[in-house]
Structures are given as structure tokens and as C-alpha cells.
Amino acid sequence: MHGLFGMANRMPVRTIMLPGLGADARLFDSQRPVLPRLEVPPWLPHREDETLAEYGRRMAATIDPMEPFFLGGVSFGGMVAQEVARHLRPRAVLLIASARSGQAIAPHLKYFVRFAGLFPERDFAGGGGLSRVFASKFGQLEPDHEQLLEEMFADTSARFVRWGIAAITDWPGVPELGVPVHHIHGTDDEWIPIQSVQPNQVIAGGGHLINVTHADVVNAFLAERLR
């Protein structure tokens, strides 16, 4: 019996991660070595005029809470994860290049939201004019990282992206979750400026895609926090 208990304690921890807006499970390929039991739930179709809190409540209903787990996400995914955590009880919340409220979003993104309705939906899709603008705000990327972004954007609903941008800028945040929140952020993030957040660890020169561009540092941070 003692041996079985010891084996259970050594089992890899279950970790549920949510990708950024316009991304999918491929965003976490670099994290799989340190997250062997990684789960990336697919995004639910949004409902028009749905708030991030309402969306998070629906996402929470898709997660089996019976086995203990860590919960987290990148950018938009980290914000949704905090709303999900209001309805479940993760061991901790892991934020990568994310924020605790929409107040932290860069002013240029908020300004863009005011005029989003004037743009045709095709501009939000992969290869569209706005998707190229978004990609330029991720900083200097290696060719394979640029290709990854392009492929994920191309497979993302343009309507979902437009809704998500508006939802996060209006998001008041979750002031108290009742579980630990661990946050890592880059100093050169153009979507969520470092001055607007209070992370536990900062990556010098890191942009908005640190889990890909600085995977070793992010993975070390995750491994430490999961312990």
C-alpha cells in the first residue's frame, strides 16, 4: 500500500492550459516536455454580447474537476483561466504574458476596439490586414515562430477574434481567486505592457510570445511553480 501511495505522488501533475486569442494547442508545443499531462481544451463558440466572465463560466463546465489540476493560460487564455478558476478549484493559476484585468491592455489595442466594427470580418482572419498588424506586435520572431503564428491565425474564426478583443478590454478582472496566482511576463510585451502588471518573474527582452521565444525560461518557471 505504501508503495502504491509513493507511485501516486510521483505521477505527473495534470495541467490545463488555455492558448492566446488566435491560437490553439500548438502554442504549447514547447511546454510539453515539462507538462507531460498537458490538456488544452478547445475554445467554445462564443455568443454575441457575451462577457468574458460568462464565457469563462461555460468553459469551466467543460473541465472535469474530480482530479486535482493546475490551470493557466497565455494572454487571453490566462484571462479566461481566471474566470474558469472562479467556478473550479485549481491548485494554482499560471499566467504567461497575461493580466489580472482589461485595464492592463495596451492603449493602442483599446483604441482599435472602438473602431473594430468598421472593419470587414475578413481582415481579422489569417492573412488579413489586421492579422498582419497583430503579428507585428509580437516582436522580433524567428521564421518558424512566424510560421506558427500564421498557421494558427489561419485556423481561427475571425468572428471569435473580434469578439475576444472587445471582451478582454471590457473585462474588470477577478480581484481575489482564493488560490495562488503565478505570473511570468516579458519586459518588451507590446500587448500587455510590463508597467501595467505585477508578475512574479520578468524576462528581459521578452515580448508577447515568451512561452515560444523564451521557452527554456518559461518552462523552468512552470516546473518550479508546479512543485
C-alpha positions in Angstrom: 0.0 0.0 0.0 2.8 2.4 0.9 4.5 1.7 -2.5 1.3 2.5 -4.4 0.9 5.7 -2.4 4.5 6.7 -3.3 3.8 6.0 -7.0 0.8 8.2 -6.9 2.8 11.0 -5.5 5.3 10.7 -8.4 2.6 10.8 -11.1 3.0 13.8 -13.4 0.7 16.7 -12.4 -2.4 17.4 -14.5 -2.1 20.9 -16.1 -4.9 22.6 -18.1 -3.7 25.5 -20.3 -5.6 27.9 -22.5 -4.0 29.5 -25.5 -4.0 33.1 -26.6 -6.5 34.7 -28.8 -6.0 33.4 -32.4 -4.0 30.4 -31.1 -4.6 26.8 -30.3 -2.9 23.8 -28.7 0.1 24.2 -30.9 1.1 27.2 -28.9 2.1 24.9 -26.1 4.3 22.5 -28.0 7.4 24.0 -26.3 5.9 23.3 -22.9 5.1 19.6 -23.4 8.5 18.4 -22.0 7.7 19.9 -18.6 3.9 19.4 -18.8 3.6 15.7 -19.7 -0.1 15.6 -18.7 -1.0 18.8 -20.5 -4.6 19.4 -21.5 -5.6 22.2 -23.9 -9.4 22.4 -24.1 -10.8 23.6 -27.5 -12.4 27.1 -27.4 -16.2 27.0 -27.3 -18.0 29.1 -29.9 -18.7 32.4 -28.4 -22.1 34.1 -28.1 -22.6 37.6 -29.3 -22.6 40.2 -26.5 -21.2 37.5 -24.1 -18.8 38.8 -21.4 -15.5 37.2 -20.6 -17.0 36.1 -17.2 -19.9 34.4 -18.9 -17.7 32.7 -21.4 -15.4 31.5 -18.6 -18.3 30.0 -16.7 -19.2 28.0 -19.9 -15.6 26.9 -20.3 -15.5 25.7 -16.7 -18.4 23.4 -17.4 -16.2 21.5 -19.9 -13.5 20.7 -17.4 -13.6 17.6 -15.2 -12.7 18.9 -11.7 -12.5 15.5 -10.0 -8.8 15.1 -10.3 -6.6 17.9 -8.9 -5.1 20.2 -11.6 -3.2 23.4 -12.2 -4.9 25.9 -14.5 -3.3 28.6 -16.7 -3.0 30.3 -20.0 -1.2 32.7 -22.3 -2.6 36.2 -22.8 -6.3 35.9 -23.5 -6.2 32.4 -22.3 -4.8 33.4 -18.9 -7.7 35.9 -18.5 -10.3 33.2 -19.3 -8.4 30.8 -16.9 -9.0 33.3 -14.1 -12.7 33.3 -14.8 -12.7 29.5 -15.0 -11.0 29.4 -11.6 -13.9 31.2 -10.1 -16.1 28.1 -10.7 -13.5 25.3 -10.1 -10.7 24.9 -7.6 -7.3 24.5 -9.3 -4.2 24.1 -7.2 -2.9 27.4 -8.7 -3.3 29.7 -11.7 -0.4 30.1 -14.1 -0.3 33.3 -16.2 2.0 33.7 -19.1 2.1 37.2 -20.7 -1.3 37.8 -19.3 -3.1 40.2 -17.0 -5.4 40.5 -14.0 -7.9 42.9 -15.7 -8.6 44.6 -19.0 -7.0 47.8 -17.6 -3.6 46.3 -18.3 -4.2 46.1 -22.1 -2.1 48.4 -24.2 -3.9 51.7 -25.2 -3.5 51.1 -28.9 -5.5 47.8 -28.6 -8.3 49.6 -26.7 -8.3 52.3 -29.4 -8.6 49.7 -32.1 -11.6 48.1 -30.4 -13.6 51.3 -30.7 -13.4 51.0 -34.5 -13.4 47.2 -34.9 -16.9 47.2 -36.2 -15.8 49.3 -39.2 -13.5 46.6 -40.5 -14.8 43.7 -42.6 -14.5 40.3 -40.9 -12.0 39.0 -43.4 -9.5 41.5 -42.1 -9.4 39.5 -38.8 -8.7 36.2 -40.4 -5.3 34.7 -41.0 -3.6 36.6 -43.8 -5.9 39.6 -43.4 -4.6 43.1 -42.9 -5.4 43.2 -39.2 -3.9 39.7 -38.5 -0.6 41.0 -40.0 -0.7 44.0 -37.7 -1.3 41.7 -34.7 1.7 39.6 -35.8 3.9 42.6 -35.9 3.2 43.4 -32.3 4.7 40.1 -31.1 8.2 41.5 -31.6 11.2 40.0 -33.5 10.4 36.4 -34.2 12.3 33.5 -35.8 10.9 32.3 -39.1 9.5 29.2 -37.6 7.7 31.2 -34.9 6.2 33.5 -37.5 5.0 30.5 -39.5 3.4 29.0 -36.3 1.5 32.3 -35.7 0.4 32.4 -39.3 -0.9 28.9 -39.3 -2.8 29.3 -36.0 -4.3 32.6 -37.2 -5.4 31.0 -40.4 -7.3 28.3 -38.5 -9.0 30.7 -36.1 -12.5 32.1 -36.5 -12.3 35.8 -37.4 -15.5 36.5 -35.6 -14.1 34.9 -32.4 -11.0 37.1 -32.6 -13.1 40.3 -33.0 -15.3 39.3 -30.1 -12.4 38.3 -27.9 -10.6 41.6 -28.4 -13.6 43.5 -27.2 -14.3 41.1 -24.3 -10.8 41.5 -22.8 -10.7 45.3 -23.0 -14.1 45.4 -21.1 -13.0 42.8 -18.6 -13.0 44.1 -15.0 -10.9 41.2 -13.8 -11.1 38.8 -10.8 -9.6 40.6 -7.8 -9.5 37.5 -5.5 -9.4 33.9 -6.6 -8.6 32.2 -3.3 -5.8 30.2 -4.9 -2.1 31.1 -5.7 -1.5 33.0 -9.0 1.9 32.7 -10.6 2.7 35.2 -13.4 5.6 35.4 -15.8 6.0 38.3 -18.2 8.3 39.9 -20.7 9.7 43.5 -20.5 9.0 44.2 -24.1 5.4 43.0 -24.3 3.5 45.3 -26.7 0.1 43.9 -26.0 0.2 44.0 -22.2 2.9 46.5 -21.1 5.1 45.4 -18.2 4.3 48.6 -16.4 0.6 47.5 -16.2 1.2 44.2 -14.4 2.9 42.8 -11.4 4.4 39.4 -12.4 6.4 37.1 -10.1 9.1 36.8 -12.7 10.2 39.1 -15.6 12.0 38.0 -18.8 14.3 40.8 -20.0 13.7 41.5 -23.7 10.7 39.1 -23.8 7.7 40.1 -26.0 4.2 38.7 -26.0 5.1 35.2 -27.2 7.6 34.3 -24.4 6.4 30.7 -24.0 7.8 30.2 -27.5 10.6 32.7 -27.9 11.9 32.1 -24.3 10.7 28.6 -23.8 13.6 27.5 -21.5 12.9 30.3 -19.0 9.2 29.8 -19.1 9.5 26.1 -18.7 11.8 26.5 -15.7 9.3 28.9 -14.1 6.4 26.4 -14.7 8.4 23.4 -13.3 9.3 25.4 -10.2 5.7 26.6 -9.6 4.2 23.1 -10.2 6.5 21.7 -7.4 
